[in-house]
Amino acid sequence: MAPLPGAELVKSPLQLYRYLLRCCKLLPGKNVQEHYKHMIRQSFHVHADEDNPERIRQIIKRSIEDADWVMEKYKKQK
């Protein structure tokens, strides 16, 4: 299960970046949102030079799974 509809359509790093930032908007509290936005930006800078298509697919898959975990974590706290 994906945190937002459309996760299955994410195919490129730019689409992933936008998708993750949209997920952040659903998190409670400005501080939590800013924390995860910062983490997303940091991760994109770290992986900016990745050029292996298989590795990029792995990163996208893992990022969506992690976003799902974070969204579930904060959903349970409500």
N, C-alpha and C positions, 0 to 999 in steps of 0.2 A: 504494500500500500504506500502510495506516495503522499507527501505532505500537501501538495497542491495538485489540482488537475493539470494535466499537460506534461507531467514529468517524463512520460514515455516519448514525448516529442523532442526532448532535449538531445541534440546530436553534436553540437559544437561547444567549445569553451565559452564563447560569448553568450550563447543561449543559456548555458549553465549559470553563468554569472548573473544574468538578469533573473533567472528563476530563483536562485538563492536569495537575492535581494528582495524579491517579492515575498518569499517565505519569512524574511525578517520582519516585514511589516505586520505579520500576524502574531508576533511574539508580544507578551505583556511587558510594559514598561520601557521607557526610552533608553535606560541604561543597558538593559538586556539586548535591545535591538542594536544599539551602537556597538556593543561588545561583539556580537556575531557578525555585523557588517565589517568590523575591523578584521576579524579572523578570516572572512571571505576574501577581503582585499589582500591580506598577507599571503594566503594560500595561492592566489592567482599570480602574485609576484614571484613566488617560489617556483611555480610550475610554468612560468611564461615561456621558457625556452624548450619545453617538451615538444618533440616533433614525431614521436613514434605513435601512429594512429591507434595501435592496440593499447598502449599505455594511456593514451588520452581517453579511450572508452572505459578503461578500468577506473580512472580518476573520476569520470562523470558518474559512473555507476555507484562508486563508493560515496561520492559527495551527496547524491540523492538519498542513499541509505542513511547517511549521517544526519541529513536535514530531517528525514522522517523521524529518527530517534529523538532529535532535539524538540521537534514539534510535539511528539507524544509526551516527552518529559514535562513540558510546560502545560500541556493539556491536562495531565493528571494532577498538577498542582492547583488547579482552579477549584 
